[in-house]
Amino acid sequence: MANVVNRTSDICVTSLPRLHQARHFPNFNTFLTKAKENRVSALRCKGTRRPVFLLSSSPLLIISATAQKLSDVEAVPLAEDVSKIPASPGIYAVYDKAGDLQYIGMTRRLSASLQHHVVDLPELCGSVKFCVINAPERAALLDSWKLWMEEHIGSTGSIPPGNMQGVTTWTQRRTRPSKQDIWLMPGPNTKLNITLSELIDKVIKGNKVVAFIKGSRTAPQCGFSHRVLTILNEHGIDYESVNVLDEEHNAGVREALKVYSQWPTIPQIYAYGEFIGGADILDEMAANGKIKEVFQKNL
């Protein structure tokens, strides 16, 4: 919940290039002038370690970015489906199936990072504690991450294995061979015995999930196609892809698909023979959790 601050007697400035920690400005207007001069990005409430952030200057609007104590957060099981975990900035602590803490991380998208860990390191992912940090700056995540690290080290005397110096197990994704995009035709100038619409229908009904995109699955050529692939990958959805810009193997598919679906734009996503929608619809489904219902058989 954002709070409007009308005085600065309880605020000290930190993380600034020319304003030092614990300097106080009793006069509010003086403070705002100094804040503008020094491009204030981070503030702390006096007597606490809680970071707050400057969002506007008249009046000064700050939003709390406080992390709960690690010991106060309840652990939740980490299954292959992490759709109930918010796609928000935050910090998290991953425990193995024996209940031992393996890694403390920070991320701008909790659901995506945890999905990657579950896919890449299933043997180390038993449960997770997480805390959403309601602030846009990396400094807030870093400060909260440090608090959890200090608390764990203070109580156990040890650093989580995944956070040891030189360990990249949790920070580098395991590479997997990527699927090849579907070719509807073997090559250019191929004579078809069926119409393109019938060929598209066979592809859609012959595969569980199909994404018709601009560009390949490894190199999408438009922002909406990139967004669609990111959402599918983040949620661990197995899918096939068709590059509608491939005039050698998919000549004419781009326009034929629009007629087939009666939908004017690309990308287009199909699941179990039914048209789901484009990037905006998939983005909305990911945000409200309905993506699990639609792709349930595929997760």
N, C-alpha and C positions, 0 to 999 in steps of 0.2 A: 504494500500500500504506500503510495507516494505521500510525502509530507511537505507542507510549505513551511519554510523556516523564516521567521521574521527578525531574528537577531543572531549574532554570531558569537556570543559569549561562551557557548558550549561547543564551538566548532574549532578545530585546529586543522591547518592545511598540511597535507603530506603529498609526496610523490610529485613535486613541482620542480621545474628547473631552477627557479630563483627564489621561491618561497620555502623557508625551512620548516621542518616539523615543529609543531607546538607553538607556532606564532599565532597570536590571537588579535582579532580586530573588533573591539567593542562597538565601533560604529559600523552599521550595516552597509551604508553607502561606500565607505572607505573600503570595506571588504570586497564589494562587487567591483569597484574600480581596480583593485589589485588582482582580483580573479581574472578579469578581462585582460589586463596587461600581461599576465603570466599564463594565460590559456589553461585555467584550472581544469583538470580532468578528474582528480580524485580528492576526496575529503574524508576525514574521520571524525566521528563524534568524540568529544573530549572525555577522557577517562575510559574509553572502550577501544577494542581492536576492530570494531565493525566498520567496514568501508561503506561510504556513501558516494554518490556521483552527481555532479552538476549537470542538470538537464536544461535549465534556463536561468536567466539572470534577473528577471523582474516579474514576480519575486523569485528568489532562489528556490528551485524545486529539486528536491533530492529524493532518492529512492533507496531503501535499505537493501543491502546486499549481504545480509548476515547468514552465515552457515550455522546450522545446528551442530552441537557436539557430535562427534562420530559415535560415541557410546550411547547417545540418546536416540539415534536413528534406528528404526526397525529394519532388519534385513528381509528382503523378499526373494523368493526362489527365482533363479535365472533359467528359464526354459528357452526353447528355440524361438518362441513367439514373445517378442518384447514390446508388442504394440501398446501395452498399458503403461509403459514408461514414457514420459513426456518428451517431445522433441524440443527441449528447452536447454539453455546453457546451465551447466551445473558441475558438481563434483561427485565422484562415486568411488566406492570401495568394493572390490570384487573378492569374494571368498570362495575357496574350493569346497568340494562336497564334504570335507571333514570339518569345515568351519574355520579354516585358517586363512587369514588375510593374505592375499597374493599381490594386490596392486591397488594403489590409489591414483585416480586419474582426474583430469578436468577436461571439459569439452564444451563446445558451443551447441552440441546436439546430443543429448544423453541417449536417446533411443538408437541413433545411428552407431555411436561408439560401442554401446553394449551389444548391439546386433553383430558388429564385426568381431567382438571378442568371443561371443557364443559360437560363431561360425568357425573362427580360426583356432580357438583354444577351448573346446568343449570340456576337455578333461580338467581344466582349471576353473571353470565357471559353475559354481554351485548356487550362490546367492549374491545379492548386491545390496549395498546401502547407497542411497543417492540423495542429493539435496539440490533443488533448483535454486540457482543464484539469479535473482531478479535485477541484473545489471548488465549493460551491454559491453563493458570494458573488460579486457583480458586481466587487468590488475585485480578486479574483484574475484575472478576465478582463481588467480594465483594466490591471493591472500587467504582465501577460504581453503584452498588445497594445502597450503602451508599449515593452517590450523589443524587440519585432520592429521597431517603427517606428524606434527609435533605432539599431538595427543597420543597417537599410536606409539611413537618412539618413547614418549615419556612413560607410558604404561607397560610397555613390553621390553624396552631397551634395544629394540631391533628395527631395522628398516624392512618394509615389505619386500619380498624377493624380486618382484617385478619392478621395483623402484631403485634397485641397487645400481650403482654406477656401471655403465657399460652394457647393461641388460636392455635389449631392444625387443624382447618377446611381445610386449604389449603395445609398442609404438610403431612397429613396422608390420604391415599386413602381409600375410602369406600369399604368394602369387599362385594363381591357378590358371591353367589353360582356358582361354575364353572360347565360348561356342562360336561357330561360324554363323554368319547371317544366312537366312534362308534365301535360296535362289529359286525363283518361280520358273525360270527358263535356263537351259544349259548355256546359252550364248546369244549373241546378237543375230537378228534376222531369222529367228527360229519360228517355224510354222507350227501353230497350235491346233490341236484337234478339238479343243474346247475354248470357250470364251475366257477372257481375262477375269470376268466376274465369277465364273464357275471355278477358275483356278484359285482365286482369292478365297472363295467359300471353302474349298477343300483344305487350304492351309489353315484357315480359322477353325474349322471343325475337326481337323486332324491333330491339333495341338491344344494343350490345356490353356496356355496363355501366350498370346502373340502381341508383340509391339511393332506397329508399323511406324518407322521413324525416318527422319532426314539424317542420312549418314549411317555409319556402322555402329555396332554396339560398343566398340572400343574407341571410336572417334565420331561422336554425334556432331552434326553440322548446324544445329540450331539450339538455342537455349531451352526451348520447350522439350525437345527430344532429350537433351541432357538431363533435364529435371525429371522426366518420366523414368529414365533408366536409373537415376540415382535413387528414386523412391523404391523401385522394384528391387534394386540391389540391397538397399538398407533394410528392407523387410524380408530379405531372404527368399524372394519369390523366384521360382524357376520359370524362365520364359524363353520364347523364341523371338527373334527379331528379323524384320524385313526392311532393308534399306530402299526406300522409294526413289532415291536419287540415283540408284545404280541402273543406268540405261543399258548396260551390257547384259545384265541378267534379270532385270525387273522393268524392262521398257514398258511404259504405258501404265504401270501399276498405280502411280500417284493419282492420276485422274480417274482411273477405273475404280479405285478404292473409295473416292468421294461419292461416286455414283452408287456404289454398292451399299455404303453406310448411310447415305443421305446426310453426311456430315462434311462441312466444307474445309476443315483444317487437318493438318498433320502435326503431331503424332496422334495415332489412334490405338487404343488398347482393347483387346478382346480376351475374355476369360470363359472357357467352357462353351464356346460358340456364340457368346453374347457380347454385344458391343458395350464397353464400360464407359468410354469417353476419352477425353484428351488430357492435357497436362493439368489444367485447372481443376478438373473433376478428381483426378487422381491425387492431386495435392490436398484437396479438401478432405478426401477419404482418409488420407494419411494423418491429417490433423485431428479429425474427430474419431479415429479408431475404427471406422467402418471398413477399412481395407481388409481387416481380418475376416469379416463376414463374407465379403465378395470373393476373396482368394483363399477361403478356409480350406478347401480341398487341396490347395497347392502348398500350404505352409507345413 
